[in-house]
Amino acid sequence: MSTDQQAALQVDIADVTAASARSQLAQVFSAALGEVIGDTDGYNRLYRRYMGIDPLYPPPCDDCGGYPAWDDLGVEVQALLKGGTVRFGYIPGTPYVFGEADDLSGFEYDLAALALGKIAARYASSGVPPTLAARWVEADPGPQGEAPKLDILYKGLDAGDFDIAMSGQLEMAAVDVPDADPDFTCPTCQLFTGIYYSGRDADRLKLALKGLVNGTRADLVSLLTNNFADMELRVVSASNPGPSPGAAVAFVSDLSAGGGKAWCTFSEDTALIKRIFMGQQVHFAIGDSNQNSTLCALSGFQGLNLNIPAIDGQEPLPLAAFTLKSS
């Protein structure tokens, strides 16, 4: 067997292995996402468009896998792709999918379009139209927690309202949805619990903080306690089951232990938290890196996207689209 034949066989084996771990549609979409994410410059441009900064933790492509052969897709997936339109279910929210029904945009909205382009090119010789259209179907917004969102989208998939659910879904949320059995694609992006500066007391703080963008929590605490111990530093964080409240408490505690003065405001109302931060009622916000980065990227923002992880050693949390598992 020639070297080229061996390489081709290895690719075929890798494709089959990857495809067997997911439903056919999920694997097709994962392979397409792998191509999109693999274009680092293009992916980063898209991320910067909505988050204003390069991703601190780009999604790995080691779980994307390859494209299944057309004949292995099954009649339903073949019919879907030949039909020329893929229906995406979403729950509105920045930075993923947002806007009015006829004027949507967002990170995952654009990512889906890029992935569909890859799929159309891959299967063009099998009768798939040269352009695959996306039709976005809004699910009931419902509660704002990650698990309730996933539950709503999963039920929409099960009812046949759409083909793929895509709106910044946290994979770990599936643990809290026992009646759902989602089939996640490879990650579309990742998030972490970060620290962000609002611009309050900019005449004293902003220049000093600029040098810490993409830096470490330890350096931030050291700077604030050694140089600004006289300031009463204010922090805001969501009150939820996630890591943000604990990270905020630890941050305030470390500032106090270092001789500084700090306190934190908590709220379950994410809209209120955004107003508090953007209105510079506090110095720092601690929470979801993607949503906070979106705020920092808004025109007129006077603070800094510090992009500093609020929890030392925290593993980034993957977000992904999902479909129903094969029956």
C-alpha positions in Angstrom: 0.0 0.0 0.0 1.4 3.4 -1.0 1.9 6.3 1.5 -0.9 8.2 -0.2 -3.2 5.2 0.2 -2.3 4.8 3.8 -3.0 8.5 4.5 -6.4 8.3 2.7 -7.3 5.2 4.8 -6.4 6.9 8.0 -8.7 9.9 7.1 -11.5 7.5 6.3 -11.1 5.7 9.6 -11.0 9.0 11.5 -14.2 10.2 9.7 -16.1 7.0 10.5 -14.9 7.0 14.1 -16.0 10.6 14.6 -19.3 10.2 12.9 -20.2 7.1 15.0 -20.0 9.2 18.2 -22.7 11.6 17.1 -26.0 11.6 15.1 -25.4 12.1 11.4 -26.6 15.7 11.3 -24.6 16.7 14.4 -21.5 15.2 12.9 -22.0 16.9 9.5 -22.3 20.2 11.4 -19.3 19.4 13.7 -17.1 18.8 10.6 -18.1 22.1 9.1 -17.5 23.9 12.3 -14.1 22.3 12.5 -13.3 23.9 9.1 -14.5 27.3 10.2 -12.7 27.2 13.6 -9.6 25.9 11.9 -9.4 29.2 10.0 -7.9 31.0 13.0 -7.8 34.4 11.4 -11.3 34.2 10.1 -12.7 32.8 13.4 -10.9 35.5 15.4 -12.3 38.2 13.2 -15.8 36.9 13.8 -15.1 36.7 17.6 -13.7 40.3 17.6 -16.7 41.6 15.8 -19.0 40.7 18.7 -16.7 40.4 21.7 -14.2 43.1 20.7 -11.1 41.0 21.6 -9.4 37.8 20.5 -10.6 34.7 22.4 -8.5 33.9 25.4 -9.5 30.3 25.0 -10.2 29.4 21.4 -12.3 26.2 21.0 -10.2 23.1 20.3 -10.8 21.3 17.0 -9.8 17.9 18.4 -13.5 16.8 18.8 -14.9 18.1 15.5 -14.2 15.0 13.4 -14.6 14.6 9.7 -17.5 14.5 7.3 -19.5 11.3 6.9 -19.8 9.9 3.4 -23.0 11.0 1.6 -24.3 7.5 1.4 -23.9 7.1 5.2 -26.1 10.1 6.1 -29.5 8.5 5.8 -32.5 9.6 3.9 -33.7 12.3 6.4 -30.4 14.2 6.5 -29.9 13.8 2.8 -33.4 15.2 2.2 -32.8 18.1 4.6 -29.6 19.1 2.9 -31.0 18.7 -0.6 -34.0 20.8 0.5 -31.7 23.8 0.7 -32.8 25.1 4.1 -31.7 24.2 7.6 -33.9 25.5 10.5 -32.1 26.8 13.6 -33.8 27.1 16.9 -32.6 29.9 19.2 -33.4 31.8 22.3 -32.5 35.5 21.8 -29.5 36.8 23.6 -26.3 38.7 23.0 -23.7 38.0 21.7 -25.0 34.8 20.2 -28.3 35.5 18.3 -30.2 38.7 18.8 -32.2 41.4 17.0 -35.6 41.5 15.4 -36.9 38.4 13.5 -36.1 40.0 10.1 -32.9 41.6 11.2 -30.9 39.0 13.2 -27.2 39.0 13.9 -24.8 37.6 16.4 -21.8 35.4 16.8 -23.6 32.1 16.4 -25.8 33.5 13.7 -22.8 34.2 11.5 -21.0 31.0 12.5 -24.0 29.0 11.3 -23.9 30.7 7.9 -20.2 29.9 7.5 -20.7 26.3 8.5 -23.6 25.9 6.0 -21.3 27.2 3.3 -18.8 24.5 4.1 -21.5 21.8 4.1 -22.8 22.9 0.7 -19.3 22.8 -0.8 -18.6 19.4 0.7 -21.8 17.7 -0.7 -22.2 19.7 -3.9 -21.6 16.7 -6.1 -24.4 14.8 -4.3 -27.2 17.2 -5.3 -27.0 19.7 -2.4 -27.7 23.3 -3.6 -24.6 25.5 -3.9 -26.1 27.7 -1.2 -27.7 26.4 2.0 -30.1 28.8 3.6 -30.6 29.2 7.3 -34.1 29.8 8.7 -34.1 31.0 12.3 -37.0 29.9 14.6 -37.3 31.7 17.9 -38.1 29.4 20.8 -40.0 30.6 23.9 -37.5 32.8 25.7 -38.6 31.4 29.0 -36.4 31.6 32.1 -32.9 32.9 31.7 -31.0 30.0 33.4 -28.9 27.8 31.1 -30.7 24.6 32.0 -34.2 26.0 31.3 -33.0 27.4 28.0 -31.5 24.0 26.9 -34.8 22.3 28.0 -36.9 24.6 25.9 -34.7 24.2 22.8 -34.5 20.4 23.2 -38.3 20.2 23.4 -38.5 22.3 20.2 -36.2 19.8 18.5 -38.2 16.9 19.7 -41.4 18.6 18.4 -39.8 19.1 15.0 -39.9 22.9 15.1 -36.3 23.1 13.9 -33.3 20.9 13.0 -30.5 22.3 15.1 -30.5 24.4 18.3 -27.9 27.1 18.3 -27.8 30.1 20.7 -24.7 29.9 22.9 -25.7 26.7 24.7 -23.5 25.6 27.7 -22.8 21.9 27.4 -22.7 21.3 31.2 -26.3 22.6 31.5 -27.4 19.1 30.2 -26.6 17.7 33.7 -29.5 19.6 35.1 -32.0 18.6 32.3 -32.6 14.9 33.0 -35.4 14.6 30.4 -33.2 15.8 27.6 -30.6 13.8 25.7 -28.8 16.3 23.6 -26.3 15.5 21.0 -23.7 18.3 21.1 -21.5 19.3 18.2 -17.9 20.2 18.8 -17.6 23.5 20.7 -18.4 26.7 18.9 -16.7 28.9 21.5 -15.7 28.8 25.1 -16.4 31.0 28.1 -14.8 31.6 31.5 -15.6 33.8 34.5 -13.8 37.1 33.9 -13.1 40.5 35.5 -14.0 43.7 33.7 -13.4 47.4 34.4 -16.2 49.9 34.0 -14.2 53.1 33.8 -15.2 54.4 37.2 -12.5 56.7 38.6 -10.7 56.5 35.3 -8.5 59.4 36.1 -6.7 57.2 38.7 -7.3 53.7 37.6 -7.5 53.4 33.8 -3.9 54.0 32.8 -2.7 51.6 35.5 -5.1 48.9 34.5 -4.3 49.1 30.8 -1.1 47.1 31.3 -3.0 44.2 32.8 -5.3 43.4 29.9 -5.1 39.6 29.3 -3.1 39.4 32.5 -3.6 37.5 35.8 -5.9 37.9 38.8 -2.9 37.9 41.1 -1.3 40.8 39.3 -4.6 42.7 39.4 -5.1 42.1 43.2 -1.4 43.1 43.8 -1.8 46.4 41.8 -5.1 47.4 43.5 -3.9 46.6 47.1 -0.4 48.1 46.7 -1.4 51.3 44.8 -5.1 52.0 45.5 -5.7 50.8 49.0 -7.3 54.1 49.8 -10.0 53.6 47.3 -13.3 51.9 48.1 -13.6 49.5 45.2 -17.0 48.3 44.1 -17.8 45.0 42.3 -21.0 43.6 40.8 -21.8 40.0 40.0 -24.8 37.9 39.2 -26.4 35.9 41.9 -26.8 32.4 40.3 -25.8 28.8 40.8 -22.7 29.3 38.6 -19.1 30.3 39.6 -19.5 34.1 39.4 -20.8 34.8 42.9 -18.0 32.7 44.5 -15.4 34.4 42.3 -16.7 37.9 43.3 -16.6 37.0 47.0 -13.1 35.7 46.7 -11.9 38.7 44.8 -13.3 41.2 47.4 -11.9 39.0 50.2 -8.4 39.0 48.6 -8.5 42.8 48.2 -9.5 43.3 51.8 -6.9 40.8 53.0 -4.3 42.8 51.1 -5.2 46.0 52.9 -7.6 47.3 50.4 -11.3 48.2 50.7 -13.9 46.5 48.6 -17.5 45.4 48.6 -19.8 43.6 46.1 -23.4 43.9 44.9 -25.2 40.8 43.7 -28.4 40.5 41.7 -30.4 37.9 39.8 -31.4 40.5 37.3 -28.9 40.4 34.5 -30.3 43.6 32.9 -29.8 45.5 36.1 -26.3 44.2 36.4 -25.5 45.5 32.9 -27.0 48.9 33.8 -24.9 49.1 37.0 -21.7 48.2 35.2 -22.3 50.4 32.1 -23.4 53.3 34.3 -20.1 53.1 36.2 -21.9 52.5 39.5 -19.2 50.0 40.2 -15.5 49.6 39.3 -15.5 45.9 38.3 -17.9 43.3 37.0 -17.3 39.6 37.4 -19.0 37.1 35.2 -19.6 35.5 31.8 -16.6 36.4 29.6 -18.6 36.5 26.3 -21.5 38.6 27.6 -19.2 41.0 29.4 -16.9 41.3 26.5 -19.9 42.2 24.3 -20.7 45.1 26.8 -17.1 46.3 26.7 -17.2 46.3 22.8 -20.2 48.8 22.7 -19.5 52.2 21.2 -18.8 54.8 23.9 -17.7 52.3 26.6 -15.2 54.1 28.8 -13.7 51.1 30.7 -11.5 48.2 29.7 -12.0 44.6 28.7 -9.4 43.3 31.1 -10.1 39.7 29.9 -8.7 38.4 33.2 -9.9 35.0 34.5 -11.5 35.6 37.9 -10.8 32.0 39.0 -7.2 30.7 38.9 -7.0 27.4 37.0 -10.6 27.5 35.8 -11.2 25.3 32.8 -13.0 27.2 30.1 -16.6 26.0 29.6 -17.6 24.8 26.0 -20.6 26.1 24.2 -22.0 24.1 21.3 -25.0 23.7 19.0 -27.0 20.4 19.5 -29.4 18.1 17.8 -31.5 15.2 18.9 -29.6 11.9 19.3 -30.3 9.2 16.7 -33.1 6.8 17.7 
